[in-house]
Amino acid sequence: MLRGLALLFTMLAAVHGTDADRILGTWTSADGKACIRVSAAHGTYLGTICWLGSPNDDQGKPRVDGLNPDTALRSQPIVGLCILKDLVPSGTGYYDEGWIYDPESGKSYHCHATLSGDSASLALRGYVGVSLFGRSETWTRLTASGK
């Protein structure tokens, strides 16, 4: 009996994990200036910039995170920068408890995300304190024919 319950629980967790993993993949930011690769790590999801429309500055050097509040991190390249972290699945297509970083301002915000039913778009909401005080942006899933 206990073995059967354990097997059932394992199967339900696997199904839930598969549904939650629909967020995995590469997404284009709303302004089209960047692509973000979402991956899984330790039961949460994170997003790393994997492409920039203008990866180099005026001197031809890779753009860096010059506005990061941690001065020791200001020399790290934008490509490869983790801008989304700690998203936890909180229901079908909904992710909560995350953080999103805006390298254009150097600020971090609480974040939640909602995946569209067809998994083609990801609506993100960054906010301070409560979700009412924030900004929304929708990312589009990158297809195989994209960047």
C-alpha positions in Angstrom: 0.0 0.0 0.0 2.7 2.5 1.0 4.8 1.6 -2.0 1.7 2.2 -4.3 1.2 5.7 -2.7 4.8 6.5 -3.1 4.7 5.5 -6.8 1.5 7.6 -7.3 3.2 10.6 -5.7 6.3 10.2 -7.9 4.1 10.0 -11.0 2.2 13.1 -10.0 5.4 15.0 -9.3 6.8 14.0 -12.7 3.6 15.3 -14.5 3.7 18.5 -12.5 7.4 19.0 -13.3 6.8 18.4 -17.0 4.0 21.1 -17.0 6.2 23.5 -15.1 9.1 22.9 -17.5 7.1 24.5 -20.4 8.8 27.7 -19.4 12.2 26.3 -20.6 13.6 27.7 -23.8 14.7 30.9 -25.4 12.7 34.0 -25.3 12.9 37.4 -27.1 12.4 40.5 -24.9 9.5 42.8 -25.7 11.7 45.4 -27.4 13.6 42.7 -29.4 17.0 43.9 -28.1 17.8 40.6 -26.3 17.2 36.9 -26.1 16.9 35.2 -22.7 17.4 31.5 -22.2 15.3 30.1 -19.3 16.7 27.0 -17.6 16.0 25.0 -14.5 18.2 24.9 -11.4 17.4 23.3 -8.0 13.7 23.3 -8.5 13.5 27.0 -9.7 13.9 28.7 -13.0 16.4 31.3 -14.1 17.0 33.3 -17.2 20.3 34.3 -18.8 20.9 36.8 -21.6 22.2 34.7 -24.5 22.0 37.3 -27.4 22.0 41.1 -27.7 21.1 43.0 -30.8 24.0 45.4 -30.0 26.5 43.2 -28.0 29.4 45.7 -28.3 29.7 49.3 -27.1 31.0 52.3 -29.2 34.6 51.1 -28.8 33.8 47.6 -30.1 34.1 46.0 -26.6 31.4 43.7 -25.2 28.7 45.7 -23.3 29.1 45.3 -19.5 26.8 45.6 -16.5 28.0 49.1 -15.7 25.0 50.1 -13.6 25.1 47.1 -11.3 24.8 48.3 -7.6 27.7 45.9 -6.8 30.7 47.7 -8.2 32.6 44.4 -8.3 30.1 43.1 -10.9 30.1 46.2 -13.2 32.7 44.6 -15.5 30.8 41.4 -16.3 29.5 41.2 -19.8 25.7 41.6 -20.5 25.7 38.4 -22.7 25.7 35.6 -20.1 24.2 37.8 -17.4 21.5 36.1 -15.2 18.6 38.5 -15.2 15.8 36.2 -14.0 16.1 33.9 -11.0 14.3 31.9 -8.3 11.0 31.5 -10.2 9.0 28.8 -8.6 6.0 27.0 -10.3 2.8 28.0 -8.4 0.1 26.5 -10.6 -0.4 25.7 -14.2 1.6 28.2 -16.3 2.2 30.5 -13.3 5.5 31.1 -11.6 6.1 33.2 -8.5 8.7 34.3 -5.9 11.3 35.3 -8.5 13.5 38.2 -9.1 14.2 40.1 -12.3 17.2 42.4 -12.9 17.1 45.3 -15.4 20.7 45.9 -16.6 19.5 49.2 -18.2 18.8 50.7 -14.7 20.8 48.4 -12.4 17.7 47.6 -10.4 16.2 44.3 -9.2 12.5 43.6 -8.7 10.3 40.9 -7.3 8.8 39.0 -10.2 6.1 36.6 -11.2 5.4 35.2 -14.7 2.5 33.7 -16.5 2.9 31.4 -19.5 0.3 31.5 -22.2 -1.8 28.4 -22.8 0.1 27.6 -26.0 3.5 28.4 -24.4 4.3 31.1 -27.1 4.5 34.0 -24.7 5.6 34.7 -21.2 4.0 37.7 -19.3 6.4 38.9 -16.6 5.6 41.4 -13.9 8.4 43.1 -12.0 7.4 45.0 -8.9 8.5 46.6 -5.6 6.5 45.5 -2.5 3.2 44.5 -4.1 2.5 43.6 -7.7 0.2 46.7 -8.1 3.3 48.9 -8.2 5.3 47.5 -11.1 5.8 47.1 -14.8 4.8 44.3 -17.1 6.5 42.9 -20.2 5.8 40.0 -22.5 8.5 37.9 -23.9 7.9 35.8 -27.1 9.2 32.3 -27.4 12.0 32.1 -30.0 11.3 29.5 -32.7 14.0 27.4 -34.4 14.0 29.8 -37.4 14.8 32.8 -35.1 18.1 34.2 -33.9 
